[in-house]
Amino acid sequence: MKEISEARTFEELLDIKYGKLGTPKREEYEIKAKAFVVGEMIKEARKEAHMTQEVLAEKTGTKKSYISRIENGKIDIQISTLFKIFEEGLGRRLGFTML
């Protein structure tokens, strides 16, 4: 088995450390990585809006602790909640283009 120091790309590093895509350990890593990215996006947007977690929670009908857990990548957020936070809480429209 390859050592981490032998990895030449980020993908190889992930394969060594967490296994190939589709394996349980790698899937867990991918889910946590995506939760972290979403949390950072929400945190950055909230700070740009000069809003506290408490205010964002009030605007979206949630609790400050819930916003904190999302921002810290500790929970898996539902897409409906993501839209609610961005659109109702932060006043930002999330748009998607259709292919």
DSSP file (Angstrom, degrees, kcal/mol; ACC not computed):
  #  RESIDUE AA STRUCTURE BP1 BP2  ACC     N-H-->O    O-->H-N    N-H-->O    O-->H-N    TCO  KAPPA ALPHA  PHI   PSI    X-CA   Y-CA   Z-CA
    1    1 A M              0   0    0      0, 0.0     2,-0.1     0, 0.0    15,-0.0   0.000 360.0 360.0 360.0 143.0    0.0    0.0    0.0
    2    2 A K        -     0   0    0      1,-0.1     2,-0.3     2,-0.0     5,-0.0  -0.350 360.0-127.6 -70.4 150.3    1.2    3.5   -0.8
    3    3 A E    >   -     0   0    0      1,-0.1     3,-1.8    -2,-0.1     4,-0.4  -0.652  23.3-113.4 -92.2 155.2    2.3    5.9    1.9
    4    4 A I  G >  S+     0   0    0      1,-0.3     3,-1.7    -2,-0.3    -1,-0.1   0.872 116.7  61.2 -56.4 -38.7    0.8    9.4    2.2
    5    5 A S  G 3  S+     0   0    0      1,-0.3    -1,-0.3     3,-0.0     8,-0.0   0.671  98.1  59.4 -64.7 -15.4    4.2   10.9    1.3
    6    6 A E  G <  S+     0   0    0     -3,-1.8    -1,-0.3     6,-0.1    -2,-0.2   0.556  77.1 116.0 -88.8  -9.4    4.0    9.0   -2.0
    7    7 A A    <   -     0   0    0     -3,-1.7     3,-0.1    -4,-0.4    -3,-0.0  -0.386  40.6-175.7 -65.4 134.2    0.8   10.8   -3.2
    8    8 A R        +     0   0    0     -2,-0.1     2,-0.3     1,-0.1    -1,-0.1   0.626  68.0  31.8-103.8 -20.1    1.3   12.9   -6.2
    9    9 A T  S  > S-     0   0    0      1,-0.1     4,-2.0     0, 0.0     5,-0.1  -0.882  82.2-112.4-132.4 164.8   -2.2   14.4   -6.4
   10   10 A F  H  > S+     0   0    0     -2,-0.3     4,-2.5     1,-0.2     5,-0.2   0.888 118.7  55.6 -63.3 -38.5   -4.9   15.3   -4.0
   11   11 A E  H  > S+     0   0    0      1,-0.2     4,-2.4     2,-0.2    -1,-0.2   0.905 107.2  49.1 -61.4 -41.8   -7.0   12.5   -5.3
   12   12 A E  H  > S+     0   0    0      2,-0.2     4,-2.4     1,-0.2    -1,-0.2   0.895 109.3  53.1 -64.0 -39.4   -4.2   10.0   -4.6
   13   13 A L  H  X S+     0   0    0     -4,-2.0     4,-2.7     1,-0.2     5,-0.2   0.928 110.4  46.7 -60.5 -45.6   -3.9   11.4   -1.1
   14   14 A L  H  X>S+     0   0    0     -4,-2.5     4,-3.2     1,-0.2     5,-0.7   0.902 110.7  52.8 -64.1 -40.8   -7.6   10.9   -0.5
   15   15 A D  H  X5S+     0   0    0     -4,-2.4     4,-1.2     3,-0.2    -1,-0.2   0.911 113.5  43.8 -60.0 -42.8   -7.5    7.4   -2.0
   16   16 A I  H  <5S+     0   0    0     -4,-2.4    -2,-0.2     2,-0.2    -1,-0.2   0.933 122.4  36.4 -67.9 -46.5   -4.6    6.5    0.4
   17   17 A K  H  <5S+     0   0    0     -4,-2.7    -2,-0.2    -5,-0.2    -3,-0.2   0.877 137.1  14.0 -77.9 -38.8   -6.1    8.1    3.5
   18   18 A Y  H  <5S-     0   0    0     -4,-3.2     8,-0.3     1,-0.3    -3,-0.2   0.497 104.5-112.1-119.1  -7.1   -9.8    7.4    3.0
   19   19 A G     << -     0   0    0     -4,-1.2    -1,-0.3    -5,-0.7    -2,-0.1  -0.258  50.6 -42.4  95.9 171.3  -10.1    4.7    0.3
   20   20 A K  S >  S-     0   0    0      1,-0.2     3,-2.0    -2,-0.1     6,-0.3  -0.277  76.1 -78.8 -70.1 157.5  -11.4    4.9   -3.3
   21   21 A L  T 3  S+     0   0    0      1,-0.2    -1,-0.2     5,-0.1     4,-0.0  -0.311 119.6  34.7 -54.3 137.3  -14.6    6.6   -4.1
   22   22 A G  T 3  S+     0   0    0      1,-0.4    -1,-0.2    -3,-0.1    -2,-0.1   0.169  87.3 117.2  99.7 -17.4  -17.6    4.5   -3.2
   23   23 A T  S <> S-     0   0    0     -3,-2.0     4,-2.7     1,-0.1    -1,-0.4  -0.550  75.4-116.4 -80.3 151.7  -16.0    2.9   -0.1
   24   24 A P  H  > S+     0   0    0      0, 0.0     4,-2.2     0, 0.0     5,-0.2   0.889 113.5  49.4 -56.0 -43.6  -17.8    3.6    3.2
   25   25 A K  H  > S+     0   0    0      1,-0.2     4,-1.9     2,-0.2    -6,-0.2   0.903 113.8  46.2 -65.0 -40.2  -14.8    5.5    4.7
   26   26 A R  H  > S+     0   0    0     -8,-0.3     4,-2.8    -6,-0.3    -1,-0.2   0.897 110.6  52.7 -69.0 -40.0  -14.4    7.7    1.6
   27   27 A E  H  X S+     0   0    0     -4,-2.7     4,-2.4     1,-0.2    -2,-0.2   0.907 108.4  51.0 -61.8 -41.2  -18.2    8.4    1.4
   28   28 A E  H  X S+     0   0    0     -4,-2.2     4,-2.2    -5,-0.2    -1,-0.2   0.918 111.2  48.4 -61.5 -43.0  -18.2    9.5    5.0
   29   29 A Y  H  X S+     0   0    0     -4,-1.9     4,-2.7     1,-0.2    -2,-0.2   0.935 110.5  50.9 -61.2 -46.9  -15.2   11.9    4.3
   30   30 A E  H  X S+     0   0    0     -4,-2.8     4,-2.2     1,-0.2    -2,-0.2   0.896 110.4  49.2 -60.3 -41.8  -17.0   13.3    1.2
   31   31 A I  H  X S+     0   0    0     -4,-2.4     4,-2.2     1,-0.2    -1,-0.2   0.924 113.2  46.4 -63.9 -44.8  -20.2   14.0    3.1
   32   32 A K  H  X S+     0   0    0     -4,-2.2     4,-2.1     2,-0.2    -2,-0.2   0.882 111.2  52.3 -66.1 -37.7  -18.3   15.7    5.9
   33   33 A A  H  X S+     0   0    0     -4,-2.7     4,-2.1     2,-0.2    -1,-0.2   0.909 110.7  47.1 -64.8 -42.0  -16.2   17.8    3.4
   34   34 A K  H  X S+     0   0    0     -4,-2.2     4,-2.5     2,-0.2     5,-0.2   0.889 110.1  52.7 -67.3 -38.9  -19.4   19.0    1.6
   35   35 A A  H  X S+     0   0    0     -4,-2.2     4,-2.3     1,-0.2    38,-0.3   0.888 108.9  51.2 -62.7 -38.5  -21.0   19.9    5.0
   36   36 A F  H  X S+     0   0    0     -4,-2.1     4,-2.3    37,-0.2    -2,-0.2   0.925 110.0  48.7 -63.3 -45.0  -17.9   21.9    5.8
   37   37 A V  H  X S+     0   0    0     -4,-2.1     4,-2.2     2,-0.2    -2,-0.2   0.925 112.4  47.7 -63.0 -45.5  -18.1   23.8    2.5
   38   38 A V  H  X S+     0   0    0     -4,-2.5     4,-2.3     1,-0.2    -1,-0.2   0.919 111.6  51.5 -61.9 -43.2  -21.8   24.6    2.9
   39   39 A G  H  X S+     0   0    0     -4,-2.3     4,-2.6     1,-0.2    -1,-0.2   0.896 109.6  49.2 -60.6 -41.4  -21.2   25.7    6.5
   40   40 A E  H  X S+     0   0    0     -4,-2.3     4,-2.6     2,-0.2    -1,-0.2   0.880 109.4  52.5 -66.4 -37.9  -18.4   28.0    5.4
   41   41 A M  H  X S+     0   0    0     -4,-2.2     4,-2.3     2,-0.2    -2,-0.2   0.921 112.3  45.1 -62.8 -43.6  -20.6   29.5    2.6
   42   42 A I  H  X S+     0   0    0     -4,-2.3     4,-2.7     2,-0.2    -2,-0.2   0.931 113.3  49.9 -66.1 -45.5  -23.4   30.2    5.1
   43   43 A K  H  X S+     0   0    0     -4,-2.6     4,-2.5     1,-0.2    -2,-0.2   0.924 112.2  47.5 -59.5 -45.5  -21.0   31.7    7.6
   44   44 A E  H  X S+     0   0    0     -4,-2.6     4,-2.4     1,-0.2    -1,-0.2   0.923 113.3  47.4 -63.7 -44.5  -19.4   34.0    5.0
   45   45 A A  H  X S+     0   0    0     -4,-2.3     4,-1.5    -5,-0.2    -1,-0.2   0.895 111.9  51.0 -63.6 -40.0  -22.7   35.2    3.7
   46   46 A R  H  <>S+     0   0    0     -4,-2.7     5,-2.0     1,-0.2    -2,-0.2   0.924 111.6  46.8 -63.6 -44.4  -24.0   35.8    7.3
   47   47 A K  H ><5S+     0   0    0     -4,-2.5     3,-1.6     1,-0.2    -2,-0.2   0.881 109.0  54.2 -66.9 -37.9  -20.9   37.8    8.1
   48   48 A E  H 3<5S+     0   0    0     -4,-2.4    -1,-0.2     1,-0.3    -2,-0.2   0.832 107.7  51.7 -62.7 -31.0  -21.1   39.8    4.9
   49   49 A A  T 3<5S-     0   0    0     -4,-1.5    -1,-0.3    -5,-0.2    -2,-0.2   0.403 113.6-123.6 -84.0   2.4  -24.7   40.6    5.9
   50   50 A H  T < 5 +     0   0    0     -3,-1.6     2,-0.4     1,-0.2    -3,-0.2   0.932  63.9 143.7  53.1  49.8  -23.4   41.8    9.3
   51   51 A M      < -     0   0    0     -5,-2.0    -1,-0.2    -6,-0.1     2,-0.1  -0.926  46.5-134.0-122.9 142.6  -25.7   39.4   11.0
   52   52 A T     >  -     0   0    0     -2,-0.4     4,-2.3    -3,-0.1     5,-0.2  -0.471  29.8-110.9 -85.3 165.1  -25.2   37.2   14.1
   53   53 A Q  H  > S+     0   0    0      1,-0.2     4,-2.5     2,-0.2     5,-0.2   0.881 119.8  56.0 -60.3 -37.3  -26.1   33.6   14.3
   54   54 A E  H  > S+     0   0    0      2,-0.2     4,-2.2     1,-0.2    -1,-0.2   0.918 107.6  46.3 -63.5 -44.4  -28.9   34.5   16.6
   55   55 A V  H  > S+     0   0    0      2,-0.2     4,-2.4     1,-0.2    -1,-0.2   0.919 112.8  50.1 -65.0 -43.4  -30.4   37.0   14.2
   56   56 A L  H  X S+     0   0    0     -4,-2.3     4,-1.4     1,-0.2    -2,-0.2   0.906 110.1  51.2 -61.4 -40.9  -30.1   34.5   11.3
   57   57 A A  H  X>S+     0   0    0     -4,-2.5     5,-2.6     1,-0.2     4,-0.8   0.916 109.6  49.8 -62.1 -43.6  -31.8   31.9   13.5
   58   58 A E  H ><5S+     0   0    0     -4,-2.2     3,-0.7     1,-0.2    -2,-0.2   0.915 110.1  50.6 -61.4 -43.4  -34.7   34.2   14.3
   59   59 A K  H 3<5S+     0   0    0     -4,-2.4    -1,-0.2     1,-0.2    -2,-0.2   0.775 117.3  39.7 -66.7 -26.4  -35.2   35.1   10.7
   60   60 A T  H 3<5S-     0   0    0     -4,-1.4    -1,-0.2    -3,-0.2    -2,-0.2   0.385 111.1-114.3-106.5   3.0  -35.3   31.4    9.7
   61   61 A G  T <<5S+     0   0    0     -4,-0.8    -3,-0.2    -3,-0.7     2,-0.2   0.820  79.6 108.8  70.7  30.9  -37.3   30.1   12.6
   62   62 A T      < -     0   0    0     -5,-2.6     2,-0.3    -6,-0.2    -1,-0.2  -0.510  69.7 -93.4-120.8-168.0  -34.4   28.0   14.0
   63   63 A K    >>  -     0   0    0     -2,-0.2     4,-1.9     1,-0.1     3,-0.5  -0.806  25.3-119.7-111.3 154.9  -32.1   28.2   17.0
   64   64 A K  H 3> S+     0   0    0     -2,-0.3     4,-2.6     1,-0.2     5,-0.2   0.879 115.1  57.0 -56.5 -40.3  -28.7   29.7   17.2
   65   65 A S  H 3> S+     0   0    0      1,-0.2     4,-2.2     2,-0.2    -1,-0.2   0.847 104.8  52.0 -62.7 -33.6  -27.3   26.3   18.1
   66   66 A Y  H <> S+     0   0    0     -3,-0.5     4,-2.2     2,-0.2    -1,-0.2   0.923 110.0  47.7 -68.1 -44.8  -28.6   24.9   14.9
   67   67 A I  H  X S+     0   0    0     -4,-1.9     4,-2.8     1,-0.2    -2,-0.2   0.913 111.8  51.8 -61.2 -42.4  -27.0   27.6   12.8
   68   68 A S  H  X S+     0   0    0     -4,-2.6     4,-1.7     1,-0.2    -2,-0.2   0.917 108.8  49.2 -60.4 -45.2  -23.8   27.1   14.7
   69   69 A R  H  <>S+     0   0    0     -4,-2.2     5,-2.8     2,-0.2     6,-0.7   0.881 112.5  48.6 -64.5 -37.5  -23.8   23.3   14.0
   70   70 A I  H ><5S+     0   0    0     -4,-2.2     3,-1.9     1,-0.2    -2,-0.2   0.953 111.2  49.4 -64.8 -49.3  -24.4   24.0   10.3
   71   71 A E  H 3<5S+     0   0    0     -4,-2.8    -2,-0.2     1,-0.3    -1,-0.2   0.781 111.7  49.7 -62.3 -27.1  -21.6   26.5   10.1
   72   72 A N  T 3<5S-     0   0    0     -4,-1.7    -1,-0.3    -5,-0.2    -2,-0.2   0.317 113.4-117.8 -94.7   8.4  -19.3   24.1   11.8
   73   73 A G  T < 5S+     0   0    0     -3,-1.9   -37,-0.2   -38,-0.3    -3,-0.2   0.760  75.3 129.8  66.1  25.9  -20.2   21.3    9.5
   74   74 A K      < +     0   0    0     -5,-2.8     2,-0.3    -6,-0.2    -4,-0.2   0.635  63.2  40.7 -88.8 -15.1  -21.5   19.2   12.3
   75   75 A I  S    S-     0   0    0     -6,-0.7     2,-0.7   -40,-0.1    -2,-0.1  -0.931  80.9-113.7-134.2 158.2  -24.9   18.3   10.7
   76   76 A D        -     0   0    0     -2,-0.3     2,-0.3    -3,-0.0    -6,-0.1  -0.812  37.6-145.5 -89.8 116.9  -26.2   17.3    7.3
   77   77 A I        -     0   0    0     -2,-0.7     2,-0.2    -7,-0.1   -39,-0.0  -0.642   8.9-125.3 -89.7 139.1  -28.5   20.2    6.1
   78   78 A Q     >  -     0   0    0     -2,-0.3     4,-2.1     1,-0.1     3,-0.3  -0.528  21.5-121.3 -77.0 149.5  -31.6   19.5    4.1
   79   79 A I  H  > S+     0   0    0      1,-0.2     4,-2.3     2,-0.2     5,-0.2   0.855 113.3  56.3 -61.3 -35.7  -31.8   21.4    0.8
   80   80 A S  H  > S+     0   0    0      1,-0.2     4,-2.1     2,-0.2    -1,-0.2   0.881 108.1  47.8 -64.7 -36.8  -35.1   23.1    1.9
   81   81 A T  H  > S+     0   0    0     -3,-0.3     4,-2.6     2,-0.2    -2,-0.2   0.877 108.6  54.7 -70.3 -37.8  -33.3   24.4    5.0
   82   82 A L  H  X S+     0   0    0     -4,-2.1     4,-2.3     2,-0.2     5,-0.2   0.937 110.3  45.8 -59.6 -47.5  -30.4   25.7    2.9
   83   83 A F  H  X S+     0   0    0     -4,-2.3     4,-3.3     1,-0.2     5,-0.5   0.917 111.8  52.4 -61.5 -43.3  -32.8   27.6    0.6
   84   84 A K  H  X>S+     0   0    0     -4,-2.1     5,-1.8     1,-0.2     4,-1.5   0.910 110.2  48.1 -60.7 -43.5  -34.6   29.0    3.7
   85   85 A I  I  <>S+     0   0    0     -4,-2.6     5,-1.6     3,-0.2     6,-0.2   0.940 119.1  38.0 -64.1 -47.6  -31.4   30.2    5.3
   86   86 A F  I  <5S+     0   0    0     -4,-2.3     6,-3.2     3,-0.2    -2,-0.2   0.931 126.9  33.5 -71.5 -44.6  -30.1   31.9    2.1
   87   87 A E  I  <5S+     0   0    0     -4,-3.3     4,-0.5     4,-0.2    -3,-0.2   0.961 131.8  24.5 -81.3 -52.0  -33.4   33.3    0.8
   88   88 A E  I  <5S+     0   0    0     -4,-1.5    -3,-0.2    -5,-0.5    -2,-0.1   0.902 132.0  36.8 -80.2 -41.7  -35.4   34.1    4.0
   89   89 A G  I   <S+     0   0    0     -5,-1.8    -3,-0.2    -4,-0.1    -4,-0.2   0.915 132.5  22.4 -78.8 -44.1  -32.5   34.6    6.4
   90   90 A L  S   <S-     0   0    0     -5,-1.6    -3,-0.2    -6,-0.2    -4,-0.1   0.486  95.5-125.2-106.1  -4.9  -29.9   36.3    4.2
   91   91 A G        +     0   0    0     -4,-0.5     2,-0.4     1,-0.2    -4,-0.2   0.814  64.9 134.0  66.6  30.0  -32.1   37.7    1.5
   92   92 A R        -     0   0    0     -6,-3.2     2,-0.5    -9,-0.1    -1,-0.2  -0.928  51.4-135.2-114.8 136.5  -30.1   36.0   -1.3
   93   93 A R        -     0   0    0     -2,-0.4     2,-0.7    -3,-0.1   -10,-0.0  -0.773   9.9-150.1 -91.5 128.6  -31.6   34.1   -4.1
   94   94 A L        -     0   0    0     -2,-0.5     2,-0.3   -11,-0.1    -7,-0.0  -0.879  23.3-174.1 -95.3 118.1  -30.2   30.8   -5.0
   95   95 A G        -     0   0    0     -2,-0.7     2,-0.4     2,-0.0    -2,-0.0  -0.853  13.3-163.2-117.0 151.0  -30.6   30.1   -8.7
   96   96 A F        -     0   0    0     -2,-0.3     2,-0.4     2,-0.0    -2,-0.0  -0.982  14.3-137.6-128.8 141.3  -29.9   27.2  -10.8
   97   97 A T        -     0   0    0     -2,-0.4     2,-0.4     2,-0.0    -2,-0.0  -0.811  19.2-132.0 -97.8 140.5  -29.6   27.0  -14.6
   98   98 A M              0   0    0     -2,-0.4    -2,-0.0     1,-0.1     0, 0.0  -0.713 360.0 360.0 -91.4 140.3  -31.2   24.2  -16.4
   99   99 A L              0   0    0     -2,-0.4    -1,-0.1     0, 0.0    -2,-0.0   0.455 360.0 360.0 -79.7 360.0  -29.2   22.4  -19.1
